[in-house]
Amino acid sequence: MTDAGLESAEAGGDGGDGRGADEATRGLHPVVRVGWMLRAAVNALVLGSLAAFAGSGAAKRLPHLPLRPAAIALAVAAVALVLGILHAWRLFATWRWAVRPDDVFASYGVLWRTRRSIPRVRVQHVDVSSGPVDRALGIVHVSLHVAGALGPVLTIPGLAPAEAEQVREALLESARRH
């Protein structure tokens, strides 16, 4: 994000009342969806393996089961994969965020929707982090910490490293001024 892009994201906003939030907010980097889909595939593989293990144990005790354990495991893995990919796709579509003059705003969620506003003066420190999959995809996460919280109160996933550094610097500059 350029300095002008960050300033335009900061300049927009809804004044904290929720109106007009979508005009100034931004989405996530498109590659974050790929990471979420990879995570869904790994989860489906794990669930399918667990179902195969459980099915093999049940087949020994109940030899007259109508379905083979392999078929059950495959069905469990397929359903988990489809649901995981649909969830990743929809979550990506719902994620919006903005660094505004007085706060950091985020809106996200599939089943449970969250609209979060963190006052910039409350932000104590900002972490920029990435795991191995994120590094392979070239993205990072920005986490905001405030006093009294045990962990981050907001994590914005899937930002380009340069964009994340600009967000971090803008928030730390706000903290220095107050």
Secondary structure, DSSP 4 states (H G I P E B T S, - for coil): --HHHHHHHHH---TTTTTTHHHH-B---THHHHHHHHHHHHHHHHHHHHHHHHHHHHHHH-TT-SS-HHHHHHHHHHHHHHHHHHHHHHHHHH-EEEE-SSEEEEEE-SSS-EEEEEEGGGEEEEEEE--HHHHHHT-EEEEEEETT-SS-SEEEEEE-HHHHHHHHHHHHHHHHH-
